[in-house]
């Protein structure tokens, strides 16, 4: 009888040891989930992160998809509440719910990934049509993309028009060389060109910047002209061109020693005015684009801050994005509305400035 009891207790001990070994990870995981849940519910997000981080992987290995997804949301929210934004985004990338779309859409906007940002924010706005902040973020993303593309176009226009200015500028340089000798750019050409192009309606900043860029790009050619000005670098005038440009340019007289040279200077200045005017418009468009992108980033930060503030409330895990408040909506004349007015598509600078060619 004693032998039977001994064998029974030995088998019982072995079974207990086996069960303890087999179920220890399960017990550990469930304990971490319990501890993490309690910490999350009381707003102790650092403790929640410490417990949930390892438990989620164990849940996924056991195939508990629904539980692991729920607690990954809690983990992402905890990281965000602690302003551990990169860690929060890492978990949001593993989720497909609206909060993940919203957070990742704002992050894509910050990274300049316009298409991705618009797509993600559009999903969030369409799924939760009552979310005013989702719609505002989507509108902001669309406006930012438009401003970026306008800025790229404006830079391309500047480069194109600068090339078109080189020929007339070279001719005027030649005329200035044969007229003024070594006192070329500082004494005769640059201030006179700035005055002439401003007379045609170009702003001072655009005129000075364009002439400065031309001076830098043509400096090598001008140095050669200073050494030897034998070849005529100006195209010939036709009768119609003389009639077209002969009036209204009295300031050009110092460019030449005779009337023909003055008319050539007038003709080349006339040819310079067109691309320089377009350059000035593009310069203004680029400045407006940069301002719009700055305003769009200001709004994006406000939207992100609204998400962070909501994440500090443990109940937000069970709430929709429509619970997010619009930042500073009732602050008349505040930065939010000034920034919002700057980036609304209806206020884009193309509607108030001349269209680029």
BELQUIFEN-V305597 format. One record per residue. PHI is phi in whole degrees, 0 to 359 (999 if undefined). D_LAST is the distance of its C-alpha to the last C-alpha in Angstrom with 2 decimals. Layout:
# BELQUIFEN-V305597
phi=[PHI;PHI]
d_last=[D_LAST;D_LAST]
This chain:
# BELQUIFEN-V305597
phi=[999;297;296;295;298;298;297;297;293;296;296;296;294;297;297;295;295;296;296;297;294;288;264;302;299;297;298;297;297;296;293;295;297;299;295;295;296;297;294;297;292;265;82;270;289;295;294;299;298;299;275;282;303;277;291;297;299;294;297;294;295;278;83;276;297;298;293;295;296;299;283;291;300;297;291;298;296;296;300;294;298;274;61;265;297;297;294;298;295;300;282;297;294;268;244;232;273;295;295;295;301;295;296;291;295;294;294;296;297;297;277;76;269;299;299;297;299;297;298;293;290;294;298;296;291;288;285;239;297;271;274;295;292;298;295;295;295;295;300;296;294;296;296;294;298;298;296;297;296;295;295;297;298;297;294;297;297;301;297;296;291;297;296;292;280;294;298;302;294;295;298;297;298;300;297;293;296;287;264;249;65;284;275;283;288;281;271;234;287;298;296;290;295;301;296;291;288;291;298;278;105;275;296;301;298;296;297;295;293;296;296;296;296;298;299;293;284;254;299;297;292;294;297;294;296;297;281;205;240;268;276;283;267;255;291;290;268;257;300;296;293;297;296;295;245;287;265;81;234;300;297;277;307;295;287;221;266;213;296;298;295;295;294;298;299;295;297;290;294;301;290;284;297;302;296;289;296;298;298;298;297;293;296;294;297;295;296;296;298;298;295;295;294;296;295;297;292;299;293;299;298;297;293;295;298;295;293;296;299;293;294;285;261;304;290;298;297;259;258;271;293;293;277;286;278;287;293;52;295;260;260;297;72;283;297;299;285;297;293;298;298;289;250;298;305;291;255;299;296;297;282;242;236;302;286;289;288]
d_last=[105.69;104.39;102.83;101.00;99.72;98.66;96.77;95.11;93.95;92.70;90.68;89.44;88.33;86.54;84.80;83.84;82.46;80.50;79.11;78.21;76.43;74.66;73.59;72.90;69.13;68.94;70.82;68.64;65.44;66.74;67.88;64.43;62.81;65.36;64.87;61.08;61.13;63.41;61.33;58.11;59.71;60.92;57.59;58.86;55.75;56.70;59.96;58.18;55.84;58.83;60.72;58.05;56.22;59.04;60.36;57.17;57.41;61.05;60.27;57.73;60.31;62.76;60.29;60.06;56.40;56.33;58.06;56.02;52.74;53.97;55.09;51.94;50.10;52.64;52.12;48.32;48.83;51.43;49.17;46.40;48.95;49.94;46.28;46.65;43.16;42.91;46.27;45.31;42.15;44.29;46.50;43.75;42.36;45.74;45.53;43.69;44.28;41.84;42.52;41.62;38.36;37.54;38.48;36.76;33.57;33.48;34.24;31.44;28.98;30.35;29.93;26.26;27.35;25.08;26.15;29.79;29.74;28.32;30.83;33.78;33.11;32.54;35.96;37.58;36.10;37.04;40.53;41.24;39.58;41.47;39.93;37.66;36.81;35.72;33.24;31.99;31.60;29.72;27.29;26.86;26.24;23.53;21.80;22.22;20.69;17.59;17.40;17.99;15.26;12.74;14.31;14.12;10.39;10.18;12.74;11.14;8.09;11.03;13.00;10.67;10.17;13.86;14.86;13.32;15.32;18.52;19.58;19.59;21.08;23.76;24.72;25.05;27.03;29.33;29.93;30.70;33.09;35.07;35.23;35.90;37.26;37.35;35.90;32.37;29.89;31.90;33.59;31.18;27.68;26.17;27.30;26.59;22.99;22.46;24.09;22.06;18.58;19.91;21.11;17.60;16.88;15.78;17.99;20.94;20.25;16.77;18.26;21.38;19.85;17.53;20.55;22.78;20.80;20.73;24.41;25.21;23.49;24.92;28.25;30.14;29.11;29.93;33.32;34.12;33.18;35.58;38.28;37.80;35.58;36.98;34.08;31.57;28.16;26.32;25.29;27.45;26.64;27.02;28.57;25.49;23.52;26.50;26.52;22.81;22.99;26.66;26.67;26.12;26.04;29.67;28.92;28.28;31.91;33.03;30.74;33.02;36.62;36.10;33.94;32.34;31.15;29.81;27.81;26.38;25.39;23.79;21.83;20.59;19.79;17.74;15.78;15.53;14.25;10.69;9.89;12.27;10.71;7.41;10.18;12.09;9.74;9.54;13.27;13.97;12.34;14.49;17.43;17.21;17.04;20.12;21.84;21.40;22.77;25.65;26.43;26.36;28.82;30.97;31.28;32.01;34.80;36.20;36.30;37.97;40.45;41.33;42.14;44.22;46.10;46.95;48.11;50.77;52.47;54.51;54.33;50.56;51.33;52.61;49.96;46.58;43.17;43.47;45.95;43.27;42.63;39.27;39.12;39.83;38.95;41.30;40.27;38.59;35.92;36.44;34.07;33.72;32.27;30.08;28.61;28.50;26.58;24.00;23.24;23.71;20.81;20.92;20.24;17.11;14.97;11.96;14.44;15.20;12.21;9.15;6.41;3.79;0.00]
